[in-house]
Each structure stands twice: as C-alpha cells, then as structure tokens.
Amino acid sequence: MEYNPITVTDLNRYIKNKVDNDEYLNNVLVKGEISNFKHHYTGHMYFTLKDENSLIKCIMFKTYTPNLKFVPKDGMKVMILGTVSVFERDGVYQIYCKAMQEDGMGSLYTAYEELKNKLEKQGLFDAKYKKPIPKFPKSIGVLSASTGSVIRDIINVSTRRNPNCYIKLLPVPVQGKGAGEKIAEAIKIMNQYKLADVIILARGGGSLEDLWPFNEEVVAHAIFESELPIISAVGHETDFTIADFVADLRAPTPSAAAELAVPNVNDLLLDLEKYDNRFKNSLKKKIELMRLRYEKCMTSRVFKEPLQKINERYISIDMKVKQIQNLITNKLKDDKTKMIELITKLDTLSPLKTLARGYCLTTNCEGKIINSVKGVKKDDELIIRFQDGSSNVKVI
C-alpha cells in the first residue's frame, strides 16, 4: 500500500479543519486556574488555563476584554467560554476566549494575599525600615541560580559599569520545595560574614508557582532582618512578590538591579571631568578679576601719592576749624551788641532814673505802693524811698 506524502502545512490545515468543524469545540465552557498571564500592549490577553493534571493555552483578543468585570491574575480560578482552534502555523491548539468570569481564587493566590496583608500589618513593608543602597559598593552579593541568564546579565551589566566591583555569587535554588528556607539561610550567611555591601536577590520570570519561594514568610523575615541592604529582582516587570515589598529596593529585572547597585564609572569620570572644568573656569575668572583689580589699583592716585589724600583732608579740616572759629567770634559780637542795647533800654526804664529826677516812691509797711491819698489814714506808718536811701514817716 502506497502513501502519498503531504506537507506539514497540509497536515496542520487538515487538523484545523477537523477541530473547526466540531460543534462541541466551537462553543465550550472550561474552568481552571490562570497561570503565566500576560496583558500585551496591543490589548490582547495571553494566559494558560490549568488544573491538577493538564493545561491549555488561551488567548482573549482586545475585542472581548472590555467586557471583563475583573482584572485577571495568576492563581485565579475562572470559567471561560470560547472556541478551540488550531494555530496552523505552529501546529498548536488553544482556546480563543470570548468571555470569562471568576470561579473562586486559586489556593496559591489566596495564600499570597493573606500573607501580604499579614506582613503589611506587622510593618514589614514600611518605608521607614528601608535601608539606603550604598552609592559606591566594593562588592555585590548575588543570591540566584548558579547558571542561567540571570547571573550572566548581572555580571555583564556590573562589569560594563564598573569592572572593579566584585560579584560574589552564593547559589540558591530559586523554585521548588525547600527553596524558601535555603534563600533565607543564604541571606543570614551573607550578613553573618559580611560578604558584600549590598545583596541582589534575583531570578527570571515564571508562573506564580515558580516564584512561590519568594512569597514565603521565612524569606520575608530574613530580608527584613538583614543588616545588609537588599535589592529584589524577581521575575518580570509585571511580577510582584512578597520579597519585592519587604526589600529595601525593587528592580523590575535582574539587569536593572545591577544598574541600581553598581555605579557607572564612565558617568563618574564624566562628572569629575565636568567639575574639574568648572573649577578651572572659576579659577581663571578669579585670576582675571584679581588682575583687573590690581591694574586699577596701580593706576590709582592713592598708590602713586599715598599721603596726598591725607594732606588734602588736613587742609579741609583746618578750613572747617577756621570757619567755626569765625562763626563763634561773630556770634559773640552780635550777642554783646544786643546785650548792650537791652541794658540801655532797661536802664532807661529803671525806677531809679525816675528817683534821680526828684521823685519818691511811697509804700506801707507791708511793701504795698501808695499811689493815692485815699490809700492812707492818720497815724499810718509809711516808707518813702529816695534816690540815695529811704525814710520812715507817719501820717499826721
């Protein structure tokens, strides 16, 4: 019996047609737990739906995503309504999801939320406990797998930025049973022997199950109790673990963690060069300013004839003294003239002048002036004052 060979494209197309023509698969309701969820920038959602034994890839195009009443996350248990079809190019089948609703939370996700709330209430996430990352560390401790892209990326980035910064890798399992305890123990060893200035806790992306060691309470407390600052770089940028919240700094990727931990020597050299140029320019301007001041001073009359200014001041003071003396002399003359005039007027009006002409001044014993005959009576004693003296008299 002879068989005519067909192409891979023909085979995939045949299987696709078989699946597409199955009415049961055209409108199927499936429940399971979300894993490896990705919300693409185009608006499409890619994820895996799984149960205890199997998994199937799913996609929900952005045409249907606006109808969702919740935000899908890893660990959620959901029911989806969709069509099973074959992606002809890759020869894989997947569910094209049209609708989705929650079917309860996955056990891992529930445990994640419970532990997160518990540790947050205990204060392990508080910013006041965050330690600063050293600006110029001499050594970087890395807790990650000994092989893989994570440690290579960290070494490449750190070497490029500062080849004099030492990378000390302490290998730890980053997934699987018992990984959390070993990660916590490695953090304690780093602190006990002061093996580095800062620690990077890193691993690549993965599902909630893969990242679970970094969501364990023992790891959270080890990070919180660490005297050395810790940068958490677990998973992709969209992945958040308990370790991210407790760590002193979160990096979206291991490469970014290396950039945050290791200063760029070239940038430092550029800054030093910039400061050096600023200093030189400032010094040049200062020297030029001092030179101009010196030249101005040298052309000044003060430097040529230093006593001339003082002599001019002496002459000015002497002139002021003479002016004051003249003012005082003139003032005395004017005051003396006015005083003579006033004395003359006073002498003219003096009662003694009147007495000199033969008049007398009569007063009683009490000193009251008698200016009328009605002011006296018989036997009154009076005092008559002449120019050269006085005499007591009695009225008869």
C-alpha positions in Angstrom: 0.0 0.0 0.0 1.5 3.3 -1.1 1.1 6.6 0.7 1.5 10.0 -0.9 3.4 12.3 1.5 1.8 15.5 2.5 3.4 18.7 3.8 3.3 19.9 7.4 1.1 22.7 6.3 -1.4 20.3 4.8 -1.4 18.2 7.9 -1.9 21.2 10.2 -4.7 22.5 7.9 -6.4 19.2 8.0 -6.3 19.0 11.8 -7.5 22.6 12.0 -10.5 21.9 9.7 -11.4 18.8 11.8 -11.3 20.9 15.0 -13.2 23.8 13.5 -16.0 21.5 12.2 -16.5 20.0 15.7 -19.6 21.8 17.0 -18.7 20.9 20.6 -15.4 22.7 20.4 -16.9 25.8 18.8 -18.6 26.8 22.0 -17.0 25.2 25.0 -17.1 26.2 28.7 -13.9 25.4 30.6 -12.9 26.1 34.2 -9.4 26.1 35.6 -6.7 28.2 37.1 -4.9 31.1 35.4 -1.1 30.9 35.0 1.5 32.8 33.1 -0.9 35.7 32.5 0.3 38.4 30.1 -1.6 41.5 29.2 0.0 42.5 25.9 0.4 46.2 24.9 -1.8 45.6 22.0 -4.7 44.9 24.4 -4.8 41.1 23.9 -4.5 38.8 26.9 -2.4 35.6 26.8 -2.5 33.0 29.6 -2.5 29.3 30.4 -5.6 27.6 31.9 -4.7 24.6 34.0 -5.9 22.1 36.6 -4.1 19.4 38.6 -3.1 17.3 35.6 -3.2 19.4 32.4 -3.0 22.8 30.9 -4.1 24.6 27.7 -3.0 27.9 26.2 -5.6 30.6 25.9 -6.0 34.0 24.2 -8.6 36.7 24.6 -8.5 39.4 21.9 -9.0 43.0 22.9 -12.4 42.9 21.3 -13.7 40.9 24.2 -11.5 42.3 27.1 -13.7 45.4 27.8 -16.5 43.1 28.9 -14.5 41.7 31.8 -15.7 42.7 35.3 -12.4 41.9 37.0 -8.6 42.0 36.3 -7.3 38.5 35.6 -4.2 37.5 37.6 -2.1 34.4 38.1 -3.7 31.9 40.5 -7.3 33.0 39.8 -9.8 30.2 39.2 -12.1 31.2 36.3 -14.6 29.8 33.8 -14.1 30.8 30.2 -16.4 30.5 27.2 -14.6 30.2 23.9 -13.7 28.2 20.8 -11.0 25.6 20.5 -9.0 26.1 17.3 -5.6 25.2 15.8 -3.0 27.8 15.1 -2.0 26.4 11.8 1.5 28.0 11.6 2.8 26.5 14.9 0.6 23.4 14.9 -0.7 24.1 18.4 -4.3 24.2 19.6 -5.6 26.8 22.0 -8.8 28.3 23.3 -9.9 31.6 21.8 -11.7 33.1 24.8 -14.9 35.2 24.3 -16.0 35.6 27.9 -14.6 35.0 31.4 -15.8 35.1 34.9 -14.3 34.3 38.3 -14.8 30.8 39.8 -13.1 31.5 43.1 -9.5 32.3 43.8 -6.7 29.8 43.5 -5.2 28.5 46.7 -1.8 29.9 46.0 -3.1 33.4 45.2 -5.3 33.3 48.3 -2.3 32.4 50.4 -0.3 35.2 48.7 -2.9 37.8 49.6 -3.3 36.6 53.2 0.4 36.6 53.8 0.8 40.0 52.2 -1.9 41.5 54.4 -0.4 39.9 57.5 3.1 41.2 56.9 1.9 44.6 55.9 0.0 44.9 59.3 3.2 43.8 61.0 5.1 46.8 59.4 7.5 44.8 57.2 6.6 47.0 54.2 7.0 50.3 56.0 9.3 52.8 54.2 10.9 53.9 57.5 12.7 50.5 57.7 14.2 50.7 54.2 17.9 50.9 54.2 19.7 53.1 51.7 21.7 51.4 48.9 25.4 52.3 49.1 26.5 54.6 46.3 29.9 53.1 45.7 29.8 49.4 46.8 33.0 47.4 46.6 31.2 44.0 46.3 27.8 42.9 45.3 26.3 39.7 46.8 24.0 37.8 44.4 21.6 35.1 45.6 20.4 33.3 42.5 20.9 30.1 40.5 24.5 29.4 39.6 23.6 29.0 35.9 21.2 30.8 33.5 20.7 34.2 32.1 20.1 35.9 35.4 23.6 35.7 36.8 25.1 36.3 33.3 23.1 39.5 32.9 24.1 40.8 36.3 27.8 40.1 35.6 27.6 41.7 32.2 25.9 44.8 33.4 28.1 45.3 36.5 31.3 44.6 34.6 30.4 47.1 32.0 29.5 49.7 34.6 32.4 49.1 37.0 34.9 46.3 36.4 36.4 46.9 39.8 33.2 45.9 41.7 33.3 42.3 42.8 30.4 40.0 42.2 30.0 37.3 44.9 27.5 34.6 43.9 26.0 32.4 46.6 24.0 29.8 44.6 20.5 29.1 45.9 17.5 27.2 44.4 15.0 29.7 43.1 12.0 27.4 42.8 10.7 24.2 44.2 10.1 22.7 47.7 12.5 24.0 50.3 13.9 26.8 48.2 12.5 29.5 50.5 14.4 28.1 53.6 17.6 28.0 51.6 17.2 31.5 50.4 16.6 32.7 53.9 19.7 30.8 55.1 21.8 32.4 52.4 20.7 35.9 53.4 21.8 35.1 57.0 25.2 33.8 55.8 25.7 37.0 53.8 25.1 39.1 56.9 27.0 36.9 59.3 30.2 37.0 57.3 29.7 40.5 55.8 30.3 39.0 52.3 29.0 42.1 50.4 28.0 45.7 50.7 24.6 45.1 49.1 22.6 41.9 48.1 20.7 41.3 44.9 18.0 38.6 45.2 17.2 37.6 41.7 15.6 35.1 39.4 13.9 35.2 36.0 10.2 35.3 35.2 7.7 32.5 35.8 4.3 31.5 37.0 3.0 32.1 40.5 4.1 28.6 41.4 7.6 29.1 40.1 8.0 32.4 42.0 6.5 31.0 45.2 9.7 30.7 47.3 9.9 34.5 47.2 6.4 34.7 48.6 7.2 32.6 51.7 7.2 34.2 55.2 10.6 32.8 56.1 12.2 34.7 53.2 10.2 37.9 54.1 11.5 37.9 57.7 15.1 37.1 56.5 15.0 40.1 54.2 13.5 42.4 56.9 16.1 41.3 59.5 19.1 41.7 57.1 21.6 44.4 58.1 22.8 44.5 54.5 20.5 46.3 52.1 18.7 44.0 49.7 17.5 44.7 46.1 14.8 42.4 45.0 14.8 41.5 41.3 12.4 38.6 41.0 10.5 37.8 37.8 9.5 40.2 35.1 8.5 43.8 35.5 4.8 42.9 35.9 5.6 40.2 38.6 5.3 41.3 42.2 6.3 39.0 45.1 6.4 39.4 48.9 10.1 39.8 48.6 9.6 42.9 46.5 7.6 44.6 49.2 9.9 43.8 52.0 13.2 44.5 50.2 14.9 47.9 50.5 14.6 48.4 46.8 12.7 46.6 44.0 14.2 46.3 40.5 12.0 45.3 37.5 14.6 42.9 36.2 17.9 41.4 37.3 19.7 43.7 34.8 18.1 46.7 36.3 19.1 45.5 39.7 22.7 45.5 38.6 22.3 49.0 37.2 20.8 50.2 40.5 23.6 48.6 42.6 26.7 49.3 40.6 27.5 53.0 39.7 28.6 53.6 36.2 32.3 54.5 36.3 32.1 56.4 33.0 29.4 58.6 34.4 31.5 59.3 37.4 34.5 60.1 35.2 32.4 62.5 33.2 31.1 64.1 36.4 34.7 64.5 37.7 35.7 66.0 34.3 32.8 68.4 34.4 33.6 69.5 38.0 37.3 69.8 37.0 36.4 72.1 34.1 34.1 74.2 36.3 36.9 74.6 38.8 39.4 75.6 36.2 37.0 78.1 34.6 36.2 79.6 38.1 39.9 79.8 38.9 40.6 81.6 35.5 37.8 84.1 36.2 39.0 84.7 39.7 42.6 85.3 38.4 41.3 87.7 35.7 39.2 89.6 38.2 42.2 90.0 40.6 44.4 91.1 37.7 41.9 93.8 36.7 41.7 95.0 40.3 45.5 95.1 40.6 45.8 97.1 37.4 43.1 99.5 38.7 44.9 99.9 42.0 48.3 100.5 40.3 46.8 103.4 38.2 45.1 104.9 41.3 46.5 108.2 42.7 46.3 106.6 46.2 49.1 104.3 45.3 51.1 106.9 43.5 50.9 109.6 46.2 49.6 107.8 49.3 50.0 111.0 51.6 48.4 113.4 49.3 44.9 112.3 50.2 45.7 112.7 53.9 47.2 116.2 53.4 44.1 117.2 51.5 42.0 116.0 54.4 44.2 118.0 56.9 43.7 121.2 54.8 40.0 120.6 54.7 39.8 120.2 58.5 41.8 123.4 59.1 39.4 125.3 56.9 36.5 123.9 58.8 38.1 124.9 62.1 38.6 128.5 60.9 35.1 128.7 59.7 33.8 127.5 63.1 36.0 130.0 64.9 34.8 132.9 62.8 31.2 131.8 63.4 31.8 131.8 67.1 33.5 135.2 67.1 30.8 136.8 65.0 28.1 135.2 67.2 29.8 136.7 70.4 30.0 140.1 68.8 26.3 140.1 67.8 25.2 138.8 71.2 27.3 141.5 73.0 25.8 144.3 70.9 22.3 143.0 71.6 23.1 142.8 75.3 24.2 146.5 75.4 21.1 147.5 73.7 18.9 145.7 76.2 20.9 147.1 79.2 20.4 150.6 77.8 16.7 150.1 77.4 16.5 148.5 80.9 18.4 151.4 82.4 16.1 153.9 80.7 13.0 152.2 82.1 14.6 151.8 85.6 12.6 153.5 88.5 16.0 154.6 89.9 16.3 157.1 87.0 12.9 158.5 88.0 14.0 158.9 91.6 17.1 160.7 90.4 14.9 163.4 89.0 13.4 164.2 92.5 10.5 161.7 92.6 9.9 159.4 95.6 8.4 156.0 96.0 5.9 155.6 98.9 5.0 152.1 100.3 3.3 151.0 103.5 5.0 148.7 106.0 3.8 145.7 104.0 5.6 146.9 100.9 2.3 148.0 99.1 2.9 151.0 96.9 0.8 154.1 97.9 -0.3 155.9 94.7 -3.3 157.9 96.2 -4.1 159.9 99.3 -7.1 157.7 99.7 -4.8 154.9 100.4 -3.6 156.3 103.8 -5.1 157.5 107.1 -3.9 159.2 110.1 -1.1 157.6 112.1 -0.2 155.2 109.2 3.5 154.5 109.0 4.9 154.7 105.5 8.3 154.2 103.9 9.5 156.8 101.5 12.3 155.8 99.1 14.6 158.4 97.7 17.4 158.0 95.2 20.0 157.5 97.8 18.0 155.8 100.6 14.7 155.5 102.4 13.0 157.1 105.4 10.1 156.0 107.7 7.3 158.6 108.2 4.0 158.9 110.0 0.8 160.4 108.6 -0.5 163.3 110.8 
